[in-house]
Amino acid sequence: MKIPPTPQPAGPAYWRSLDELADTPEFRQWVQNEFPSGAGEFLDPVTRRHFVKIMSASFLLAGLGATGCRRPSENIYPFAKMPENYVHGVPQFFATAMPSRRAAVPLVVKSSDGRPTKVEGNPDHPDSNGGTDAFAQASVLSLYDPDRAKDYRRNGSTITKAAAVDALAELAGTFGNGDGVAFLMEQSSSASRARLQRVVSEKHPNARWFVYEPVDLDAARYAASVAYGKSVAPYYNLDKAEKILALDCDFIGSEENAAVNIRRFAQGRRMAGRDGAMSRLYAVESLFTLTGMNADHRLRVPPSLMVAVVARMAREILPSGEWNAKLKELSALAQPYEDWIVPCAKDLVASAGKSLVMPGYRLPPAAQMLVLAMNEALGAVAEHTVEFHEVPKAVEEDIAVLAEAIKAGKVQTLVILGGNPAYNAPADLSWGLWGKMMGAIKTVVRLGYHEDETAWVVGGVNAQGVHEPLQWDLPMAHFLESWGDTRTANGSLVPIQPLIEPLFDGLTELEVLAILAGAATTKPYEIVRETFRLLGGPDENDWRKFLRDGFLAGSAAEPAKVEFNGKLFVPVLELLKAPTGAPGPGNLDVVFHRDYKLDDGRHNNNGWLQELPDPITKLTWDNAILMSPKTAQELGVAQPSKLDQTQRFYDQVVEIQLGGRTVRGPVWVQPGMADYTVGLALGYGREKTGRIGRDCGYNAYKLRTKDAMHYASNARVAHTTLKYQLSTTQSHWSMEGRAPVREANLEDFRQQPDFARKMSLEKPPLVEPMYPNPFDTAQANGLHQWGMAIDLNKCVGCSACMVACQSENNIPIVGKEMVGKSREMHWIRIDRYYSGVGQNPQDDPQAVVQPMLCQHCEAAPCENVCPVNATTHDDEGLNVMVYNRCVGTRYCSNNCPYKVRRFNYFDYNRRPLDKLYQSPLDPRNQKDGKWELLRWWNNPDKGNLPEDQWQLIRMVKNPDVTVRMRGVMEKCTFCLQRIEQAKIAAKVKARDSNHIQLLEREGTIPRTACQQACPAEAIAFGDITDPISTVSQWKKNPRNYKVLDFLNTKPRLTYLAKVRNPNPEMPDYKRHATPYSYDDYFKTMGRPALETGEPPEEGAR
Amino acid sequence: MTEASPMPAMSRTPPLVVRAPPAELEREPLVANGRGIGWLSDTIAGVAEGSPPAWWKWCFAISVTMMTVCFLCVLYLMSTGVGIWGLGHPVMWGFAIVNFVWWIGIGHAGTLISAILFLLRQKWRTSINRAAEAMTIFAVMCAGIFPLIHVGRMWYGYWLFPIPNSYRLWPQFRSPLMWDVFAVSTYFTVSALFWYMGLIPDLAVMRDRAKTKMRKFGYGLFAMGWTGSNRHWSNYEKAYLILAGLSTVLVLSVHSIVSLDFSVSQLPGWHTTIFPPYFVAGAVFSGFGMVLTLLVPLRRLLKLEEIITARHIELMCKVLLLTGSIVGYAYAMEFFIAWYGGNPAEKHLFLNGRAADPFVISKLLHTNPAPYWWAYWTMIGCNVIVPQFFWFKKVRASMITVFVLSILVNIGMWFERFVIVVTSLHQDFLPSNWGYYRPTWVDILQFLGTFGLFFTFFLLFLRFVPLIAIAEVKGVTPQADPHHPLGGAKTGGRHS
């Protein structure tokens, strides 16, 4: 089908369109030569158009997946008119925030072709360095959760959104003055929500508000509000504190605003130079937490004695007064801890004004008061190591009150906005047994993100013939789909902006409240805009700046002027009951704790978090009953000889009996826990949840009553014959004296700043290699030389980097069974080692963490063993992995001394995790009536996941990173895609100049995903040829060392050794003046390698 | 000789009287009972003629079934992924590589017997070389399956070959896996050629004895027109010598190179300069073990005791004793170096990762028992202790004992490979990596399945090809030697 060439006009030949250009004889000739078989496609205008059409359609679909239908329709297909500022393939970034309980994490979210793919902290925010916690990093996966609530339901039957909204408005009309109307919500710092609550209350004045948080982190705020007589919340300036005492306060892990705390804490541990100051952290705790792991001194105290320890501490710190007698009574049982408490308190008092005591949320309110008094006495409040910010007064009541009201028949309409009380309400409120709760409730409206226990319980009673409420199930929108506003820890107002239209057309809390308030507009955008008008002024430019920056400048809270109400102190103190005895094997203490990964269970269906190893136990996909080695041994639930080799052993299941309630779970022996204490992580054992969270762990909420929300006593352990398999990513506890993590005490460090290098094994004598490393000559051509350094003194082990990496690099989850076979895919892992001293080193160990990722060795052992050249070096020093070329011999992994390479044993990205072992050839293996092999044959790009999962899971992928298939090795790339993007940007900017080099001082060096997410700023990445770059500076630090440097692999990733800052007055210092790991180190490597001056004798120094 | 022969007289020649040499000087003949050459042809060729015995049929049925299982496992593997094996982090090589090295090791005896013993003029090799070479070829075939299927994307396995392609990419010649490809494929090719070369005169025998047209044609085709002329024999001998020379180098090279897969790496337990000679000794050890395992029952079943005599068996036992002792010495050296080298990871591996058994050593050292102590001590028991029994002539003479011990040798050598591959990986430099490998049912079935493959071929070999080199055995009978003091063929080779 040839068409005659268009006659060429005289003069310069401008072609008006590609079509015209394509019609020149030269072009035709060229096409014929170049693509003999496809020439027809190009030359025939009809088929060419058809071809381009199809190409662009599939191109869009490839990028967008099913998001096509989620974008405003005019933008979808084709881009006849390009949206403003939109360049296809170039991601856009929007500021938003992830609300937490009483605060928020300020975020910048990457949007790839209209779908959010990566969450990062907002570095412009005054109280953020761009770091986040793991929850924020993983939140983007929850957005694409295929199991989230999608349908509007009325009494179990699906209705349209419009019908639901109309019915809600109708319902609001029946509220009258609000009698019998109750709202149950989660905590929030949203100004708009507070405003709408007021609107509702104005209209329906008798409506009651309740707030329930299963893990309420706000204890210090309640105490402070009482003590200071106004509604204030504490804010800790950890960077200003030289001495910190954490009283059962895991401020690094499970308290509110952990990322902010980590940032400020890490600043205090920065070790600017040889004589640089460094803070000292004391921790008193029952569990082994991240804070305890990072503490310089740690005291294990069972929860029932915690109050005694706090009181004993107060006796040392508070001036004497009328409280003396009570404190003495309270602290009677703290006797065994005397020699720890006294020097600790002395140290705090010695640095008064620069010391800080932090109370954990689990401490009872009166103990919180004690801590406030201590901070007052230490001058912490006066010197602002702790500040108090005024916050709106809480009008809401507690869930226990709501339960009473329901039982008394005072609630006819219950609106549940978020939360999952049927699962996590105190067990004695019988919330899970809806029938008992019902009474006179006529209508229940429930806005939920999942069709969870609460949704199910409400609907499930109908069959039992119990009073049947009119029930509304409304799907909730994710925060990345919502308009909203919230306040961060420092009180700044931050916007929540939607990155995408609600995928399943869900509603936000604000919308529901607005509808029920009968507000003029129920559009959440308008609501937030209106709130901002009240708070930030009417100027449209301010609003735009607010959205662009992601915070309202100058809205941070000023420290409130507070005065400690001494009169209240003694009466409150009197409420505290003195501990009556220490726990024992027959009367165990229980700690219910917030989980590092699932929080209170809200992230239960998030695969990234489920597979994230717990920073301490390294368990995945399950919670366990944690107990100390001694306790386990005395209870006869674990073989002590197996303690060090628990890999894939089946763990004993025991039954915990507490006040007539029981729960069963596997035992996990956790070194360093207080004896006779069991730790039960909340958030697992969900009965109604999605495909991910199913069958994970046991439900510790079943033991929790409203009077013992955090601590409980008198629990017993009953043996069962059951065994349960736990999956852990690290089974070995000890460094075996090899010192991958090198540490020293501050004193030693000052004498020998380069102690870490002296801890190396002798290097083998360097002989001229027969085959010189080609990289040695190639690196002369590189414009940059990439390198990384990690400061172990700053890294606290929070694991945000692991999730950030997973999100950035499209790393699949592999499921519990695969983790049990050590096939997890994390490119960056956090190694955790214990070291102990004495007869039972596991009882009270020190712990260290070390992020371990590809070291990008200059002489990489993986490269020379690959038979197909699939892993090679580029001239900028990156050890690059060519997925296309990899045949999967796995030799590279075997030869990697750091074992940081990961192998795709199955098609994790395309096949359901519970069917990995089922061959696609298996004729039983059918989906949608089609044999899996046939499906694959027909369309190899189609996954074999259920369609809904497949469509959603594709959307979370980073389009800049290849999704790897089975049989391929993968590993950390130093976020090569970010480097390339930065280079492209530099080249675009350079235009005709030659200035294409990326420079840190010009801000053009990209940040790797792990570095970006790190709230502690423990990771430096950059060009090591630039002498003033941070990474070069760090590498000049005397603490800088290479792991396994005797192998001569010349890693580009180096570590800055850890320094501990123990107090020589403390008893454990007398017992051991060097870090505990030296015991093993000396045994293995011999003493001379490290000249520590004097030998660490009893009481020496 | 105490008595000199009488000097010949000047005039007339007295009759030649040759006395039998004293019994203690006379070697046991390689073919017992002075069997004649016709008998040899009948007996050996007879094995491959007529209808097969019942035991053969049973064995064949079982072997074919197992072979099918092996291929089904491969199919499952290819369709589903390497994850169906027990591999994980950090043990990324498991049964597949263990089996590969083991089968390759077994493949050593054949070529060693046929080439090195040929060059060393060890005439006793003639009774066993054919079967041993066949064993070699089939063992290398079994071995060859594993490197191909163990890779993650087997459909791209051909990228290991230097094939010109549109990617303009060549394999990476620094990788020992690459050298493996060349070493093993060369070894297989030369072994197969050598075997076939040696078969030609015997195939001609089979052709000449054939009674059906089909057989005549088939053997005739492969006998390539052999007539037994002097010219044929002359060419044959030359070619045989050349191939023997070539194979000799390969015997040493192939397992040395396989051992480089390990010793080139950095891993404690792999990174050892002793590996090449140690692997070759181990390979010869396991190869002879397997030859014994096959031939001891076969000589009985096929009534070949007069050709594969007790002396043959005894000589092979002595080889086992020698190579087993070399292997034992290598183990000891490895331990010494682990201590002497001062690398804590290596020391840990040998002591706490391998040797520390739960009963004695771990108690003495107050450590946890090594996770794989049982593998290590199985290896030591079978490879170091078992061959020491062969010091005793009684042991060497008892066929049942030899058979049992040879099986133990095979087991021991399999565990040696297991110990090297798996235990070195399971506890390496950074303790956080440490893991534990356990095989799955697919691993085990696949390994057993390769026996099916091996025996299917071996049984077919028994049915179609003379399992002993007829021509060569005839060549080592006394009557074949014209210079034999007893008169050679002229007098029928019999003592007076």
Interface residues (C-beta under 8 A of the other chain):
Chain A: S641 D644 Q645 Q647 R648 Q730 S731 H732 W733 S734 M735 E736 G737 R738 P740 L761 Y771 M818 K821 S822 R823 E824 R829 D831 R832 Y833 Q850 M852 P861 N864 V865 C866 P867 V868 N869 R885 C886 V887 G888 T889 R890 Y891 S893 N894 N895 P897 Y898 K899 R902 F903 N904 Y905 F906 D907 L916 Y917 Q918 S919 P920 L921 L933 M965 R966 G967 V968 M969 V1043 L1044 L1047 T1049 T1084 M1085
Chain B: L75 Y76 S79 T80 G81 V82 G83 I84 G86 L87 G88 H89 P90 M92 W93 H150 V151 G152 R153 M154 Y156 G157 W159 L160 Y167 L169 W170 P171 Q172 R174 S175 P176 L177 M178 V181 D261 V264 S265 Q266 L267 N343 P344 A345 H348 N368 P371 L425 D428 F429 L430 P431 S432 N433 W434 G435 Y436
